[in-house]
């Protein structure tokens, strides 16, 4: 069994994946980072050079590989749920946890991560909070369709969120948080 974290950009997937994997003694992977490593360029560059469709193809190919793993925590890309085949792959991988926060919280997290801003493209002409609100409204039903569990991250530390996931999924840990 794997644990797949889904949710919009800034929901805490990568940070919580790292914390959760450490507590479980499992490896963790960030799907977007894996795509960038394989492509040799940022997601923004993939979008600019080859288009969103190419990025989504790379994402689908990577997901097909990653779901074959066992006892791995995967931070899926925010748009991984857009394709029906990806949603089926995510559900087949193990337990899917939807990390949630309000648009303002996610935008603040996105803006606080300067490296993320350079690596990730704008997805609408609006940008900013309007983009987050628009895309979250479009994606929420898809996240809901995939999720075995939804966890609110707003106002909670990564350790608290990881603890809730462990508790809700009745998982055994190597250690308790420090």
C-alpha angles and dihedrals in degrees: 000000000000131000115228119196115207133177143106124306109285095025090116102256099142096040094046091044090057092048095044094048091050092053092047096041090236129129118252133209134195107216095206091051091049091052091050092050093050094045093043092228143070124276088248089056092048090052092047097044103034108011136244092285091062091048090051090050090053090047093052092048092050093048090053088057098042097051088063089067124093130221094008129134110222125196101205122205116265092247097043089106094060095090119064091221090055092051089054091048092050092051091048092052097070133268116003117208120193111211111208137192134152120271095255092053093048092047091050090051092047092049092046091058103073094180090054091053091056094045099046126065127224108260099200134029090246098062122179122052092339089061092048092049093046097047094040090055090051095045102039094084089050093049089048091050092056102037126103088181137014120209127188111227098181111113092004129106120237088251091055092048092047089049092053091050091050091048096046094046093042093234128167118236134206092223144352119251118276 
